[in-house]
Amino acid sequence: MYQTTYHRASSVDEAVKLLSQADDAKFVSGGQTLIPTMKQRLAAPSDLIDLRHIPELKGVSVSGTMVRIGAATPHAQVAGNEALKAVCPALCKLASHIGDPHVRHMGTLGGSIANNDPAADYPAAMLALKATIHTSKRDIAADEFFAGLFEIGWAVGLKYTEGFTRLLPTSLTVAAMAISVGLLAAAMRSLPLGTAYAIWTGIGAVGVAAFGILVFGESASPARLACIAMIVGGVVGLKLVSG
Ligand SMILES: Cc1cc2nc3c(=O)[nH]c(=O)nc-3n(C[C@H](O)[C@H](O)[C@H](O)COP(=O)(O)OP(=O)(O)OC[C@H]3O[C@@H](n4cnc5c(N)ncnc54)[C@H](O)[C@@H]3O)c2cc1C
């Protein structure tokens, strides 16, 4: 691992401030994904901002059929929460099957969702339950949050299909296309057509461009990065003006 500076944040505001002050900081929750990635030198953040000691990010609260789970809540606490078991036992069962006891006591819901791995358990549950993801900046419907990911997945997959001649990449690409379009359709239930489609294509365009730079070594010239930043600005602006 490279040298990094550790910070223990005690509030969301402090965590956000620390993030903005550092060169290349990353939040760390359970560290179950990030620390192995750092050990393999696939990530080398200048600063690590620990979110595990922020009271407002911890715990499960249930009010009627509304459930709120703090981002820094470990999987084991979701699995064992009696109030949650009464209204949504499937979510407790799902959490109880994640990894092994160590992963369940350290790994968090927020880390799993932020990590945005389509093979992980929570993202699928968030979609099925029509959850809303609350961030320090905005609230995002789960279908909107994950739709762009599959858009990136199929666009990247397309490169590996070699003109649809390779069976596995072709099957995965077609599946990601179907899921991506399905999620777009779901997002359109709550967003105007132009906003949902622009966000979907915008996230896809930015994600694929970032993948090209990081994985395929494509150009990261200032002009190219500025153009990508304009797409991000446009997507965020569209969402803000659409309410
Ligand atoms: C052996 C093993 C088995 C596993 N098995 C499963 C499994 O069966 N099913 C499954 O779904 N998952 C599994 N996982 C993944 C596990 O659920 C992790 O907990 C999860 O992927 C990441 O959560 P974390 O809290 O450890 O996040 P971290 O590793 O701390 O962070 C992951 C990423 O999310 C960001 N981040 C973390 N918290 C926040 C936040 N609150 N806000 C914004 N960004 C944040 C970090 O900056 C980082 O980029 C497994 C992991 C391991 C090591």
The ligand as a Gaussian input file, in Angstrom:
#p B3LYP/6-31G(d) Opt

LIG

0 1
 C      -14.680000     -11.973000       1.441000
 C      -15.786000     -11.041000       1.006000
 C      -17.021000     -11.573000       0.706000
 C      -18.066000     -10.734000       0.275000
 N      -19.268000     -11.277000      -0.031000
 C      -20.269000     -10.493000      -0.438000
 C      -21.552000     -11.028000      -0.761000
 O      -21.790000     -12.244000      -0.653000
 N      -22.511000     -10.174000      -1.178000
 C      -22.293000      -8.810000      -1.273000
 O      -23.202000      -8.081000      -1.637000
 N      -21.106000      -8.265000      -0.964000
 C      -20.095000      -9.057000      -0.547000
 N      -18.891000      -8.516000      -0.229000
 C      -18.720000      -7.037000      -0.270000
 C      -19.116000      -6.452000       1.098000
 O      -20.527000      -6.433000       1.200000
 C      -18.600000      -4.998000       1.337000
 O      -19.061000      -4.640000       2.568000
 C      -19.085000      -3.938000       0.406000
 O      -18.762000      -4.235000      -0.929000
 C      -18.385000      -2.596000       0.680000
 O      -18.775000      -2.113000       1.910000
 P      -17.703000      -1.432000       2.861000
 O      -18.476000      -0.761000       3.943000
 O      -16.662000      -2.392000       3.279000
 O      -17.099000      -0.300000       1.896000
 P      -15.593000       0.232000       1.702000
 O      -14.714000      -0.884000       1.245000
 O      -15.169000       0.987000       2.923000
 O      -15.848000       1.257000       0.520000
 C      -16.220000       0.811000      -0.784000
 C      -16.367000       2.026000      -1.705000
 O      -17.507000       2.791000      -1.323000
 C      -17.132000       4.134000      -0.930000
 N      -17.955000       4.425000       0.247000
 C      -18.037000       3.675000       1.370000
 N      -18.993000       4.164000       2.181000
 C      -19.516000       5.256000       1.549000
 C      -20.535000       6.196000       1.881000
 N      -21.232000       6.106000       3.024000
 N      -20.805000       7.190000       1.013000
 C      -20.129000       7.287000      -0.164000
 N      -19.148000       6.428000      -0.539000
 C      -18.850000       5.425000       0.316000
 C      -15.636000       4.068000      -0.641000
 O      -15.001000       5.305000      -0.869000
 C      -15.176000       3.002000      -1.631000
 O      -15.010000       3.574000      -2.901000
 C      -17.840000      -9.322000       0.186000
 C      -16.589000      -8.783000       0.540000
 C      -15.564000      -9.631000       0.936000
 C      -14.224000      -9.034000       1.303000

